[in-house]
Amino acid sequence: MKILIIGNEDRYRKYMPDLEIIRQITMVFCPRGASDEELLAAARDADAISIDPIARLSGNVIRQMPKLKIIQSEGVGFNGIDCQTAKEKGIFVCNCKGANAGAVAEQAILLMLALLRSIITGDRLEREGRQMEVKERLMYEGIAELGDCKIGLIGFGDIAKAAAKRLLPFECEILYYDKNRAPQELEEEYHVSYMELDKMISTCDIISLHCPVTPETVGMVNAEFLSNMKTTAYLINTARGDIVDNQALYDAIVMGKIRGAGLDTVYPEPTTKDNILLNLPEECKERIIFSPHIGGITTSFFRRAHLFNWSNVETALNGKRPQHIVNGL
């Protein structure tokens, strides 16, 4: 048996679990960004593919791999994979659902707190010897505690649930919107209240994105969305950069339509220096706090994910149905 691994070889080897399949299978590594030709030349006869969540895998490659049985995302993301072609060929596409939920939830709350406490500006001015200047200013302008805020979660999957669980001790009001409302007992378990999207956007002090990338959600956070937010509100994105219209967010920040944003994900990825969101006017630039898409890449996540991924590949190669199938097969 052979597996094509599209991603960082050092990372895969570091987190490789002690499983029998690893001693039985031949591994072929290709870097993220390898061409179709390079992938096929390396492992056209592979039985399985494990792939970096932001890598791309075309239908052209999938169609030319006659032994392929499973494509396993290393993480949660899978939108770079041609899932329809895989479905047509009877090939499972699976992800590692839920493995990074707690880690990403922590990152979302970190960004919320960093914005409320003006952490970037405060750090800069402290280093410049201007501590009392920023302290006096913030005492006058006011600092909101997280417990004073209404938090709106868009999407109510694993990460949103983990965020709600971690927000509860802060004593903030937690609202959510999802296209399918959760059962009442689940709402009670997580201490959340359902609200229609438009009303939630205009009501909450912090809007946190936790929805997947779909044709319906790409560019969902557009000019109209942002204009409906409170001018004192913050946007948090630990989901995918594709959900946010960069120009619309730039304009909203510059024009003061929202107070700020915390972004762990930015479109396109990798982020380049000419991205419009990295080039706000000087007086606005610290109103966006960035983190380099690290929300879900904790050590614990990789240990959990790689153990699950290899076990799931083994299940499929043994002719059984794997878990967390995302292509409707």
Buried (B, 14 or more C-beta within 10 A) or exposed (E): BBBBBBBBEEBBEEBEBEBEBBEEBEBBBBEBEBEBEEBBEBBBEBBBBBBBBBBBBBBEBBBEBEEBBBBBBBBBBBBBBBBEBBBBBEBBBBBBBBBBBBBBBBBBBBBBBBBBBBBBBBEEBEEEEEEEEBEEBBEEEEEBEBEBBBBBBBBBBBBBBBBBBBBEEBEBBBBBBBEEEBEEEEBEEBEBEBBEBEEBBBBBBBBBBBBBBEEEBBBBBBBEBBBBBBEEBBBBBBBBBBBBBBEBBBBBBEEEBBBBBBBBBBBEBEBEEEBEBBEBEEEBEBBBBBBEBEBBBBEEBBBBBBBBBBBBBBBBBEEEEBBBBBBEB
